[in-house]
Amino acid sequence: MDRTEENRQEYKELQRRVKREVSKAKQKAYDELYTRLDTREGEKDLYRLARQRDRDGKDVQQVRVIKDRDGRVLTNDESVQRRWKEYFEELMNEENEREKRVEGVNSVEQKVDKIRKDEVRKA
């Protein structure tokens, strides 16, 4: 075995060990969490976790503040909407430089087979 193959094998072994240790640590943390959830304080934690997950799952409905071009914070709804409108108008109407083709390069036109599912699975 050459040095790179030894390194690869050592790396794989270390990865296996790390995965095992992470798995053990996760399991221990979950066991402690479930034990705690069975207590009175755990019930409070359970409701707190449920509320947090509920909040995390919701999209932000409104943007309350935004900065203008000069960095000043806008809090008025009208000014915030006006700034968003300006921003998107600038963004959508910006002219981008077109990609230029390199001169002197021959492109080859040929038929290309479709990608098969088994090729995707292999990759």
C-alpha positions as CSV (number, residue, x, y, z in Angstrom):
1,M,0.0,0.0,0.0
2,D,1.3,3.4,-0.9
3,R,1.1,6.4,1.5
4,T,-2.1,7.9,-0.1
5,E,-3.9,4.6,0.3
6,E,-2.8,4.3,3.9
7,N,-4.0,7.9,4.5
8,R,-7.4,7.0,2.9
9,Q,-7.8,4.0,5.0
10,E,-6.9,5.9,8.2
11,Y,-9.3,8.6,7.2
12,K,-12.1,6.1,6.7
13,E,-11.5,4.5,10.1
14,L,-11.4,7.8,11.8
15,Q,-14.7,8.8,10.1
16,R,-16.3,5.6,11.3
17,R,-15.1,6.3,14.9
18,V,-16.4,9.8,14.8
19,K,-19.8,8.8,13.5
20,R,-20.0,6.2,16.2
21,E,-19.1,8.7,18.9
22,V,-21.5,11.3,17.5
23,S,-24.3,8.7,17.4
24,K,-23.6,7.8,21.1
25,A,-23.6,11.5,22.1
26,K,-26.8,12.1,20.3
27,Q,-28.5,9.1,21.9
28,K,-27.3,10.1,25.3
29,A,-28.6,13.7,24.8
30,Y,-32.0,12.4,23.6
31,D,-32.2,10.0,26.6
32,E,-31.5,12.8,29.0
33,L,-34.1,15.0,27.2
34,Y,-36.8,12.3,27.4
35,T,-36.0,11.7,31.1
36,R,-36.3,15.4,31.7
37,L,-39.5,15.7,29.8
38,D,-41.1,13.2,32.2
39,T,-40.6,15.7,35.0
40,R,-42.7,18.8,35.9
41,E,-40.0,21.1,34.6
42,G,-39.8,19.0,31.5
43,E,-43.5,19.7,30.7
44,K,-42.7,23.4,30.6
45,D,-39.7,22.7,28.3
46,L,-42.0,20.6,26.1
47,Y,-44.4,23.5,25.6
48,R,-41.5,25.9,25.1
49,L,-40.0,23.6,22.4
50,A,-43.4,23.2,20.7
51,R,-43.9,27.0,20.6
52,Q,-40.4,27.5,19.3
53,R,-40.9,25.0,16.5
54,D,-44.2,26.6,15.6
55,R,-42.6,30.0,15.4
56,D,-39.7,28.7,13.4
57,G,-42.0,27.1,10.9
58,K,-43.9,30.3,10.1
59,D,-42.7,32.7,7.5
60,V,-42.0,36.3,8.4
61,Q,-45.2,38.1,7.4
62,Q,-44.0,41.7,7.5
63,V,-40.8,43.6,7.4
64,R,-41.1,46.3,10.0
65,V,-37.9,48.2,9.3
66,I,-35.5,48.6,6.5
67,K,-32.6,50.9,5.7
68,D,-32.6,53.5,3.0
69,R,-29.7,54.1,0.6
70,D,-28.0,56.3,3.1
71,G,-28.2,53.7,5.9
72,R,-31.0,55.4,7.8
73,V,-33.6,53.1,9.3
74,L,-37.1,53.5,7.9
75,T,-40.0,52.5,10.2
76,N,-43.0,54.1,8.5
77,D,-44.9,51.5,6.5
78,E,-45.2,53.8,3.4
79,S,-41.5,54.6,3.4
80,V,-40.6,50.9,3.8
81,Q,-42.8,49.9,0.9
82,R,-41.4,52.8,-1.2
83,R,-37.9,51.6,-0.5
84,W,-38.7,48.0,-1.4
85,K,-40.2,49.2,-4.7
86,E,-37.1,51.3,-5.5
87,Y,-34.9,48.3,-4.7
88,F,-36.7,45.9,-6.9
89,E,-37.0,48.4,-9.8
90,E,-33.2,48.9,-9.6
91,L,-32.7,45.1,-9.4
92,M,-34.9,44.2,-12.3
93,N,-34.0,47.0,-14.6
94,E,-30.2,46.6,-14.2
95,E,-28.4,45.9,-17.5
96,N,-25.9,43.1,-17.1
97,E,-22.9,42.7,-19.4
98,R,-23.6,40.0,-22.0
99,E,-21.4,37.0,-22.1
100,K,-19.1,37.3,-25.1
101,R,-18.1,34.4,-27.2
102,V,-14.4,33.8,-27.6
103,E,-13.3,34.3,-31.2
104,G,-11.2,31.7,-32.9
105,V,-12.6,28.7,-31.0
106,N,-14.4,26.1,-33.0
107,S,-17.5,24.7,-31.5
108,V,-18.4,21.1,-32.3
109,E,-22.0,20.4,-33.1
110,Q,-22.9,16.8,-32.3
111,K,-25.7,14.7,-31.0
112,V,-25.6,14.1,-27.2
113,D,-27.4,11.2,-25.7
114,K,-29.9,11.8,-22.9
115,I,-28.7,11.2,-19.3
116,R,-30.0,7.9,-18.1
117,K,-31.3,7.2,-14.6
118,D,-28.6,4.6,-13.9
119,E,-25.9,7.2,-14.7
120,V,-27.4,9.6,-12.2
121,R,-27.6,6.9,-9.5
122,K,-23.9,6.0,-10.1
123,A,-22.9,9.6,-9.7
